[in-house]
Amino acid sequence: MKTLFLIGLGRMGSALAYRLKNRGWEIYGYSRTQTTRERAKKDLGIKVLNSYENLKNFPSPKTVWLMVPHTAVDEVLQNLKPFLNKGDTVIDGGNSYYKDSQRRYRELKEVDVNFLDVGVSGGILGKDTGFSFMIGGDEEVFKKHEKLFKDLAYEEKGYAYLGSSGAGHFAKMVHNGIEYGIMEAIAEGFELLKKSPFDYDLREVARVYSQGSVIRSFLIDLLVKAFEDFGDLEDVEGYVEDSGEGRWCVKESVELGAPIPVIAQSFYERFSSREKDLFKNKVLAVLRYEFGRHRVKKKD
C-alpha cells in the first residue's frame, strides 16, 4: 500500500490529498485544529491523526509531507522529531527559504532522517490537472519517492530532480519571482485598457488574449475566470499581499550580483498597492485569488 502522512490540510494540502487518494494512496492527515481534521476526513475521505504521537503506531520507513507556512516549519519539525526514525523521509512542500531548507536537511541528517525540499506550483487547480514539482535533496532519496511525485504531477511529467539540498526551494523562489513579473505586466496592461478612450469589455479582451495569442497563458485564463467571479472588479480593493518569495528573490539578486529589475520592481509595486487603489492592483488581487485562493479585500 502506498502510504503518506500529510501535515497541513489547508488549500494546497487538501489538493494534494485529493489527488493522491484518487490514485490509490492511503493518506493520513494532520492539522492543528480538530475542525480542519474533521472536514478533511469528511470531504476527502482520508484518515486523520489526532496528534503527532500517533505516528508511533506506524512502521518505518515513513514519508511525511509538510504543507504548512514557511514560518511554521521549524515548530512542526520540532514536534515531529521524537516520532521520526532512521530512514524516514520528511518532504517540505511549502514555500520555504532555501537556506532554511539546507539547515533543516543538515539537522535531520544528524538523526538519519532524510529531507527533500520541494517547490510546488499549480495552485488549487492542481488537484485535477496535476502539479509541477521542483525537487532538491539527495538524489537517491528522490528516486525512492519518484512514484509519489509522478502520481501527483502534471501529466506524470511535471517534476524534476534539480540538485542538492536547497535546489528545489531556490528554483521555486525564482519561479514565484517570475510569476510576480508576469502578473505585474498583465495588470499594467489592463490598467491601460481600463483608462483607454474605448469602452472595453475587459473580460472579452482577456478572453481573446487567451485564444491563440502570443501572450496566452494559464494566468490569462485565470483572469478570464476572475472577471466571471468578480465582475468589473469595482468592489475589489486593490490591495496585494506578498508572501516572501519576491523579497527573497531581491535579496538573492543583491548577494549574487544578478540584475532582476522587472522582478524587483514588481515586488515593490505590491507595497505601493497598499497606498493607492489602482485598477491594476485589483487585477493582481483577483489573480492571486484564482490560483491560490488568497484573500481578496472587498470595499466597505
Contacts in CASP RR format, 6 or more apart in sequence:
PFRMAT RR
TARGET T0000
AUTHOR 0000-0000-0000
METHOD contacts of the structure
MODEL  1
MKTLFLIGLGRMGSALAYRLKNRGWEIYGYSRTQTTRERAKKDLGIKVLN
SYENLKNFPSPKTVWLMVPHTAVDEVLQNLKPFLNKGDTVIDGGNSYYKD
SQRRYRELKEVDVNFLDVGVSGGILGKDTGFSFMIGGDEEVFKKHEKLFK
DLAYEEKGYAYLGSSGAGHFAKMVHNGIEYGIMEAIAEGFELLKKSPFDY
DLREVARVYSQGSVIRSFLIDLLVKAFEDFGDLEDVEGYVEDSGEGRWCV
KESVELGAPIPVIAQSFYERFSSREKDLFKNKVLAVLRYEFGRHRVKKKD
1 26 0 8 1.000
2 20 0 8 1.000
2 24 0 8 1.000
2 25 0 8 1.000
2 26 0 8 1.000
2 147 0 8 1.000
2 148 0 8 1.000
2 151 0 8 1.000
3 25 0 8 1.000
3 26 0 8 1.000
3 27 0 8 1.000
3 28 0 8 1.000
3 58 0 8 1.000
3 62 0 8 1.000
3 63 0 8 1.000
4 20 0 8 1.000
4 25 0 8 1.000
4 26 0 8 1.000
4 27 0 8 1.000
4 28 0 8 1.000
4 63 0 8 1.000
4 64 0 8 1.000
4 65 0 8 1.000
4 148 0 8 1.000
5 28 0 8 1.000
5 29 0 8 1.000
5 30 0 8 1.000
5 49 0 8 1.000
5 55 0 8 1.000
5 58 0 8 1.000
5 62 0 8 1.000
5 63 0 8 1.000
5 64 0 8 1.000
5 65 0 8 1.000
6 13 0 8 1.000
6 16 0 8 1.000
6 17 0 8 1.000
6 27 0 8 1.000
6 28 0 8 1.000
6 29 0 8 1.000
6 30 0 8 1.000
6 46 0 8 1.000
6 64 0 8 1.000
6 65 0 8 1.000
6 67 0 8 1.000
7 29 0 8 1.000
7 30 0 8 1.000
7 31 0 8 1.000
7 64 0 8 1.000
7 65 0 8 1.000
7 66 0 8 1.000
7 67 0 8 1.000
7 68 0 8 1.000
7 76 0 8 1.000
7 80 0 8 1.000
8 29 0 8 1.000
8 30 0 8 1.000
8 31 0 8 1.000
8 66 0 8 1.000
8 67 0 8 1.000
8 68 0 8 1.000
9 17 0 8 1.000
9 29 0 8 1.000
9 30 0 8 1.000
9 31 0 8 1.000
9 36 0 8 1.000
9 37 0 8 1.000
9 39 0 8 1.000
9 40 0 8 1.000
9 67 0 8 1.000
10 31 0 8 1.000
10 36 0 8 1.000
10 67 0 8 1.000
11 124 0 8 1.000
11 292 0 8 1.000
11 293 0 8 1.000
12 67 0 8 1.000
12 94 0 8 1.000
12 120 0 8 1.000
12 123 0 8 1.000
12 124 0 8 1.000
12 292 0 8 1.000
13 67 0 8 1.000
14 40 0 8 1.000
14 43 0 8 1.000
14 44 0 8 1.000
14 127 0 8 1.000
15 123 0 8 1.000
15 124 0 8 1.000
15 126 0 8 1.000
15 127 0 8 1.000
16 65 0 8 1.000
16 67 0 8 1.000
16 120 0 8 1.000
16 127 0 8 1.000
16 131 0 8 1.000
16 152 0 8 1.000
17 27 0 8 1.000
17 29 0 8 1.000
17 40 0 8 1.000
17 44 0 8 1.000
17 46 0 8 1.000
18 44 0 8 1.000
18 127 0 8 1.000
19 126 0 8 1.000
19 127 0 8 1.000
19 128 0 8 1.000
19 130 0 8 1.000
19 131 0 8 1.000
19 151 0 8 1.000
19 152 0 8 1.000
20 27 0 8 1.000
20 148 0 8 1.000
20 151 0 8 1.000
20 152 0 8 1.000
21 27 0 8 1.000
21 44 0 8 1.000
21 45 0 8 1.000
21 46 0 8 1.000
23 151 0 8 1.000
25 151 0 8 1.000
26 47 0 8 1.000
27 44 0 8 1.000
27 46 0 8 1.000
27 47 0 8 1.000
28 46 0 8 1.000
28 47 0 8 1.000
28 48 0 8 1.000
28 49 0 8 1.000
28 54 0 8 1.000
28 58 0 8 1.000
29 37 0 8 1.000
29 40 0 8 1.000
29 46 0 8 1.000
29 47 0 8 1.000
29 48 0 8 1.000
29 49 0 8 1.000
30 37 0 8 1.000
30 48 0 8 1.000
30 49 0 8 1.000
30 50 0 8 1.000
30 51 0 8 1.000
30 52 0 8 1.000
30 54 0 8 1.000
31 37 0 8 1.000
31 40 0 8 1.000
31 48 0 8 1.000
34 50 0 8 1.000
37 48 0 8 1.000
37 49 0 8 1.000
37 50 0 8 1.000
38 48 0 8 1.000
40 46 0 8 1.000
40 48 0 8 1.000
41 47 0 8 1.000
41 48 0 8 1.000
49 55 0 8 1.000
52 79 0 8 1.000
52 80 0 8 1.000
52 82 0 8 1.000
52 83 0 8 1.000
53 83 0 8 1.000
55 62 0 8 1.000
55 64 0 8 1.000
55 80 0 8 1.000
55 83 0 8 1.000
55 84 0 8 1.000
56 83 0 8 1.000
60 85 0 8 1.000
60 86 0 8 1.000
60 87 0 8 1.000
60 88 0 8 1.000
61 85 0 8 1.000
61 87 0 8 1.000
61 88 0 8 1.000
61 89 0 8 1.000
62 84 0 8 1.000
62 85 0 8 1.000
62 88 0 8 1.000
62 89 0 8 1.000
63 88 0 8 1.000
63 89 0 8 1.000
63 91 0 8 1.000
63 145 0 8 1.000
63 148 0 8 1.000
64 80 0 8 1.000
64 84 0 8 1.000
64 88 0 8 1.000
64 89 0 8 1.000
64 90 0 8 1.000
64 91 0 8 1.000
65 90 0 8 1.000
65 91 0 8 1.000
65 93 0 8 1.000
66 73 0 8 1.000
66 76 0 8 1.000
66 77 0 8 1.000
66 90 0 8 1.000
66 91 0 8 1.000
66 92 0 8 1.000
66 93 0 8 1.000
66 94 0 8 1.000
67 93 0 8 1.000
67 94 0 8 1.000
68 76 0 8 1.000
68 94 0 8 1.000
69 94 0 8 1.000
70 94 0 8 1.000
70 95 0 8 1.000
70 96 0 8 1.000
70 97 0 8 1.000
70 100 0 8 1.000
70 244 0 8 1.000
73 92 0 8 1.000
73 94 0 8 1.000
73 96 0 8 1.000
73 100 0 8 1.000
73 104 0 8 1.000
74 100 0 8 1.000
74 104 0 8 1.000
77 90 0 8 1.000
77 104 0 8 1.000
77 107 0 8 1.000
77 108 0 8 1.000
80 90 0 8 1.000
81 111 0 8 1.000
81 113 0 8 1.000
84 90 0 8 1.000
84 108 0 8 1.000
84 111 0 8 1.000
84 113 0 8 1.000
85 113 0 8 1.000
86 111 0 8 1.000
86 112 0 8 1.000
86 113 0 8 1.000
87 112 0 8 1.000
87 113 0 8 1.000
87 114 0 8 1.000
88 113 0 8 1.000
88 114 0 8 1.000
89 113 0 8 1.000
89 114 0 8 1.000
89 115 0 8 1.000
89 116 0 8 1.000
89 141 0 8 1.000
89 144 0 8 1.000
89 145 0 8 1.000
90 104 0 8 1.000
90 108 0 8 1.000
90 113 0 8 1.000
90 114 0 8 1.000
90 115 0 8 1.000
90 116 0 8 1.000
91 115 0 8 1.000
91 116 0 8 1.000
91 118 0 8 1.000
91 145 0 8 1.000
92 101 0 8 1.000
92 104 0 8 1.000
92 115 0 8 1.000
92 116 0 8 1.000
92 117 0 8 1.000
92 118 0 8 1.000
92 169 0 8 1.000
93 117 0 8 1.000
93 118 0 8 1.000
93 119 0 8 1.000
93 120 0 8 1.000
94 118 0 8 1.000
94 119 0 8 1.000
94 120 0 8 1.000
95 119 0 8 1.000
95 169 0 8 1.000
95 172 0 8 1.000
95 173 0 8 1.000
95 176 0 8 1.000
95 243 0 8 1.000
95 244 0 8 1.000
95 245 0 8 1.000
96 117 0 8 1.000
96 169 0 8 1.000
97 169 0 8 1.000
97 173 0 8 1.000
97 248 0 8 1.000
98 117 0 8 1.000
98 166 0 8 1.000
98 167 0 8 1.000
98 168 0 8 1.000
98 169 0 8 1.000
98 170 0 8 1.000
98 173 0 8 1.000
98 248 0 8 1.000
99 166 0 8 1.000
101 115 0 8 1.000
101 117 0 8 1.000
101 165 0 8 1.000
101 166 0 8 1.000
101 168 0 8 1.000
101 169 0 8 1.000
102 165 0 8 1.000
102 166 0 8 1.000
104 115 0 8 1.000
104 117 0 8 1.000
105 115 0 8 1.000
105 117 0 8 1.000
105 137 0 8 1.000
105 165 0 8 1.000
105 166 0 8 1.000
106 165 0 8 1.000
108 114 0 8 1.000
108 115 0 8 1.000
109 115 0 8 1.000
114 138 0 8 1.000
114 141 0 8 1.000
115 137 0 8 1.000
115 165 0 8 1.000
116 135 0 8 1.000
116 136 0 8 1.000
116 137 0 8 1.000
116 138 0 8 1.000
116 141 0 8 1.000
116 142 0 8 1.000
116 145 0 8 1.000
117 135 0 8 1.000
117 136 0 8 1.000
117 137 0 8 1.000
117 165 0 8 1.000
117 166 0 8 1.000
117 167 0 8 1.000
117 168 0 8 1.000
117 169 0 8 1.000
118 133 0 8 1.000
118 134 0 8 1.000
118 135 0 8 1.000
118 136 0 8 1.000
118 149 0 8 1.000
118 168 0 8 1.000
118 169 0 8 1.000
119 133 0 8 1.000
119 134 0 8 1.000
119 135 0 8 1.000
119 168 0 8 1.000
119 169 0 8 1.000
119 171 0 8 1.000
119 172 0 8 1.000
119 175 0 8 1.000
120 131 0 8 1.000
120 132 0 8 1.000
120 133 0 8 1.000
120 172 0 8 1.000
121 131 0 8 1.000
121 132 0 8 1.000
121 133 0 8 1.000
121 134 0 8 1.000
121 172 0 8 1.000
121 175 0 8 1.000
122 129 0 8 1.000
122 130 0 8 1.000
122 131 0 8 1.000
122 132 0 8 1.000
122 154 0 8 1.000
122 291 0 8 1.000
123 131 0 8 1.000
123 291 0 8 1.000
123 292 0 8 1.000
124 291 0 8 1.000
124 292 0 8 1.000
124 293 0 8 1.000
125 291 0 8 1.000
126 154 0 8 1.000
129 154 0 8 1.000
130 152 0 8 1.000
130 153 0 8 1.000
130 154 0 8 1.000
130 155 0 8 1.000
130 158 0 8 1.000
131 152 0 8 1.000
131 153 0 8 1.000
131 154 0 8 1.000
131 158 0 8 1.000
132 153 0 8 1.000
132 154 0 8 1.000
132 158 0 8 1.000
132 159 0 8 1.000
133 149 0 8 1.000
133 152 0 8 1.000
133 153 0 8 1.000
133 158 0 8 1.000
133 159 0 8 1.000
133 160 0 8 1.000
134 159 0 8 1.000
134 160 0 8 1.000
134 162 0 8 1.000
134 167 0 8 1.000
134 168 0 8 1.000
134 169 0 8 1.000
134 171 0 8 1.000
134 172 0 8 1.000
134 175 0 8 1.000
135 142 0 8 1.000
135 149 0 8 1.000
135 159 0 8 1.000
135 160 0 8 1.000
135 161 0 8 1.000
135 162 0 8 1.000
135 163 0 8 1.000
135 167 0 8 1.000
135 168 0 8 1.000
136 142 0 8 1.000
136 161 0 8 1.000
136 162 0 8 1.000
136 163 0 8 1.000
136 164 0 8 1.000
136 165 0 8 1.000
136 166 0 8 1.000
136 167 0 8 1.000
136 168 0 8 1.000
136 169 0 8 1.000
137 163 0 8 1.000
137 164 0 8 1.000
137 165 0 8 1.000
137 166 0 8 1.000
137 167 0 8 1.000
137 168 0 8 1.000
138 164 0 8 1.000
138 165 0 8 1.000
139 161 0 8 1.000
139 163 0 8 1.000
142 149 0 8 1.000
142 161 0 8 1.000
143 161 0 8 1.000
146 159 0 8 1.000
149 159 0 8 1.000
150 156 0 8 1.000
150 159 0 8 1.000
152 159 0 8 1.000
153 159 0 8 1.000
162 168 0 8 1.000
162 171 0 8 1.000
170 252 0 8 1.000
172 245 0 8 1.000
173 245 0 8 1.000
173 246 0 8 1.000
173 248 0 8 1.000
173 249 0 8 1.000
173 252 0 8 1.000
174 249 0 8 1.000
176 245 0 8 1.000
176 246 0 8 1.000
176 249 0 8 1.000
177 245 0 8 1.000
177 246 0 8 1.000
177 249 0 8 1.000
177 263 0 8 1.000
177 266 0 8 1.000
177 267 0 8 1.000
178 263 0 8 1.000
179 219 0 8 1.000
180 242 0 8 1.000
180 245 0 8 1.000
180 246 0 8 1.000
180 249 0 8 1.000
180 263 0 8 1.000
180 266 0 8 1.000
180 267 0 8 1.000
180 270 0 8 1.000
181 262 0 8 1.000
181 263 0 8 1.000
181 266 0 8 1.000
182 217 0 8 1.000
182 219 0 8 1.000
183 219 0 8 1.000
183 266 0 8 1.000
183 284 0 8 1.000
183 287 0 8 1.000
183 288 0 8 1.000
184 262 0 8 1.000
184 265 0 8 1.000
184 266 0 8 1.000
184 269 0 8 1.000
184 280 0 8 1.000
184 284 0 8 1.000
186 219 0 8 1.000
186 220 0 8 1.000
186 223 0 8 1.000
186 283 0 8 1.000
186 287 0 8 1.000
187 280 0 8 1.000
187 281 0 8 1.000
187 283 0 8 1.000
187 284 0 8 1.000
187 287 0 8 1.000
188 280 0 8 1.000
189 280 0 8 1.000
190 202 0 8 1.000
190 205 0 8 1.000
190 206 0 8 1.000
190 223 0 8 1.000
190 279 0 8 1.000
190 280 0 8 1.000
190 283 0 8 1.000
191 278 0 8 1.000
191 279 0 8 1.000
191 280 0 8 1.000
191 283 0 8 1.000
193 200 0 8 1.000
193 202 0 8 1.000
193 205 0 8 1.000
194 200 0 8 1.000
194 202 0 8 1.000
194 279 0 8 1.000
195 279 0 8 1.000
202 227 0 8 1.000
202 232 0 8 1.000
203 224 0 8 1.000
203 227 0 8 1.000
203 228 0 8 1.000
203 231 0 8 1.000
206 220 0 8 1.000
206 223 0 8 1.000
206 224 0 8 1.000
206 227 0 8 1.000
207 224 0 8 1.000
209 215 0 8 1.000
209 216 0 8 1.000
209 220 0 8 1.000
210 216 0 8 1.000
210 217 0 8 1.000
210 220 0 8 1.000
210 221 0 8 1.000
210 224 0 8 1.000
218 291 0 8 1.000
219 287 0 8 1.000
219 291 0 8 1.000
222 287 0 8 1.000
222 290 0 8 1.000
222 291 0 8 1.000
223 283 0 8 1.000
223 286 0 8 1.000
223 287 0 8 1.000
223 290 0 8 1.000
225 290 0 8 1.000
226 233 0 8 1.000
226 283 0 8 1.000
226 286 0 8 1.000
226 287 0 8 1.000
226 289 0 8 1.000
226 290 0 8 1.000
227 233 0 8 1.000
229 286 0 8 1.000
229 289 0 8 1.000
229 290 0 8 1.000
230 236 0 8 1.000
230 286 0 8 1.000
230 296 0 8 1.000
233 279 0 8 1.000
233 282 0 8 1.000
233 283 0 8 1.000
233 286 0 8 1.000
235 298 0 8 1.000
235 299 0 8 1.000
236 282 0 8 1.000
236 285 0 8 1.000
236 286 0 8 1.000
236 296 0 8 1.000
236 297 0 8 1.000
236 298 0 8 1.000
236 299 0 8 1.000
237 277 0 8 1.000
237 282 0 8 1.000
237 285 0 8 1.000
237 296 0 8 1.000
237 297 0 8 1.000
237 298 0 8 1.000
237 299 0 8 1.000
238 273 0 8 1.000
238 277 0 8 1.000
238 278 0 8 1.000
238 281 0 8 1.000
238 282 0 8 1.000
238 284 0 8 1.000
238 285 0 8 1.000
238 297 0 8 1.000
239 273 0 8 1.000
239 274 0 8 1.000
239 281 0 8 1.000
239 285 0 8 1.000
239 297 0 8 1.000
240 269 0 8 1.000
240 270 0 8 1.000
240 273 0 8 1.000
240 274 0 8 1.000
240 281 0 8 1.000
240 284 0 8 1.000
240 285 0 8 1.000
240 288 0 8 1.000
241 270 0 8 1.000
241 288 0 8 1.000
241 294 0 8 1.000
241 295 0 8 1.000
242 267 0 8 1.000
242 270 0 8 1.000
242 271 0 8 1.000
243 294 0 8 1.000
246 263 0 8 1.000
246 267 0 8 1.000
247 267 0 8 1.000
249 260 0 8 1.000
249 263 0 8 1.000
249 264 0 8 1.000
249 267 0 8 1.000
250 260 0 8 1.000
250 263 0 8 1.000
250 264 0 8 1.000
250 267 0 8 1.000
252 258 0 8 1.000
253 259 0 8 1.000
253 260 0 8 1.000
253 263 0 8 1.000
253 264 0 8 1.000
270 284 0 8 1.000
273 281 0 8 1.000
273 284 0 8 1.000
273 285 0 8 1.000
285 296 0 8 1.000
285 297 0 8 1.000
286 296 0 8 1.000
288 294 0 8 1.000
288 296 0 8 1.000
289 295 0 8 1.000
289 296 0 8 1.000
END
